[in-house]
Amino acid sequence: MKRRLPILDWATNYQKSWLKGDLSAGLTVGVMLIPQAMAYAMIAGLPPIYGLYTAIFPLIIYAILGTARQLAVGPVAMMSLLVAAGVGTLAEAGSETYIGMVILLAAMVGLIQLLMGIFRLGFLVNFLSNPLIAGFTAAAALTISFSQLKHLLGIDIPRFTYLHEIILHTFTHFDQINTPTLLIGSFGILLIWLAKKYSFIIPAPLLVVVLGIIVVWGLNLNAQGVKIIGTVPEGLPNFQSPSFDFETIKKLLPIAFTIAFIGFMQSIAIGKAVQAKHKNYEIDSNQELIALGTTNLASSFFQAFPIAGGFARTAVNEQAGAKTGLAALISAALITLTLLFLTPLFYYLPQAVLASIIMFAVLGLVDIKEAKFLWKTDRNDFWMMFITFVVTLFMGIEEGIIIGALLSLGIVVYKTSKPDLIALGKIPNHPLYKNIDRFESVEVREDLLIVRFDARLYYANANHFKYTLLSMIAAKGQALKAIILNADSINSVDSSAIRVLQEIVAHCKRNNRIFYIVAVKGVVRDKFKRAGVFDVIGKDHFLLRIQHAVNHFDRVAYKALQQYALQHNTEEKREDL
């Protein structure tokens, strides 16, 4: 029960010393989450109130089911980006149809994650590589940032599909900028930047919201064209089932899978990073899928959009002293009080302030350092990130993810189908063998070919292995008498690989050459035994080390030469001996 309901674990072992940290963290994150939730709802194309709805029940449900005690779940920029990109092509943002689709999407995401957790399919998210995620995140962040220009500048910008259309329309309507709106938005960005740089005690988003409300109310700027949030509905969300329409479900399915995978990846990465600092509990990946899935599914019945773990709030939660899920319950209680009694205070909140919070948050997702790192370390990963970025920016987020994932898989298939087959030579005065292309001083014998295959050997690369090895054998010429395969990097083999090995051994026997295999792992040895490879190669040709094979060959060669010399009984052959 404690494994399925982790709240039973920390609640039954709760210590009084933890209460101060949980209380402090819960209040801090709750205060921080109120303006963030409203801003992220706007990113998702929803009225701000839906952000507050999404900030209550997910916190409560995850506190009951989640294993990452400091993870702060709720509305996050990434999920909002994906929601806006995916649903925005199907309906007008903010419309009833759009809102219904987003709530249905949350239920679909939850169901996918829940089923993945039940069937232990968490490994599937490995197909979304970090370069792929970095590429489409950066593109989506730029698109959403520019979509907020209408709130930041006070310009009426229609909803465009492509980034260049937004930029072009903005430049051609620069004369329509509302100066007070621009000043408020710019001041908001500056204040958030200063707060981040100098670590203000009060959360920057909350500070910007409070000051924005005071300035607009005090100077009556809404009468001068500054757009405000207006009336925010009071009270908690009603229990309401999402509208399960089959045609709509088919349209939302690709983005639902995308959000389910990425939401889990982001949450588990943050949770494990924080858990490393706390040794009193462990994170269960499959239970995390169940927790996030149940949270998304159940919250959709309370008009919430898809959620995940948040970077900034989790860091604040941990630094403020959170020890258990009680901190999340306290945050949820604070937001509940806000919905019940404090929503009238947000009437004069300028949309430019929320735009400044959004732009600062999402632009932080553009990781220039990651691009530089990939350029220096792995150009293939860099180009994967770049192509995903460009496709997402100019074609759409779904297309970017699909093409990026296919590209990622293609690179993996290509690399595994053509792994390295390395020729080895002996280090002088040592029984060690190294790559002859990397170590110039190694000794290479004309009568031996020593190679190492750096991958599992299976149907996709078996022919590459065969033809590469045969070409290396041919290059050695008639002087070659033995081939030694170092198999310490071969983790597994299949039937195709075994047949190829048998063909190579047969080729060696036809040309009077000996074939050795060394450092074979147990699981591979078992397959060789069942397939009869021992009988084909010879049990005495399976050895532990390369040097053992070399010594064995030298003894065999010596005996063969000795026998030949004795048979021919010539002075020349005895001298050779």
RAGI-V781328 format. One line per field, one symbol per residue. ss: DSSP state (H for helix, E for strand, - for the rest). Layout:
ss=???
//
This chain:
ss=------HHHHHH----HHHHHHHHHHHHHHHHHHHHHHHHHHH-----HHHHHH--HHHHHHHHH-------EE--HHHHHHHHHHH--------HHHHHHHHHHHHHHHHHHHHHHH---HHHHHH--HHHHHHHHHHHHHHHHHH-HHHHH---------HHHHHHHHHH-HHH--HHHHHHHHHHHHHHHHHHHH-----HHHHHHHHHHHHHHHH-HHHH---E-----------------HHHHHHHHHHHHHHHHHHHHHHHHHHHHHH---------HHHHHHHHHHHHHHHH-------EE-HHHHHHHHH------HHHHHHHHHHHHHHHHHHHHH---EHHHHHHHHHHHHH----HHHHHHHHHH-HHHHHHHHHHHHHHHHH-HHHHHHHHHHHHHHHHHHHHH---EEEEEE------EEE-------E----EEEEEE---E----HHHHHHHHHHHHHHHHHH--EEEEE------E-HHHHHHHHHHHHHHHH---EEEEE---HHHHHHHHHH-HHHHH-HHHEE--HHHHHHHHHHHHHHHHHHHHHHH--HHHHHH-
//
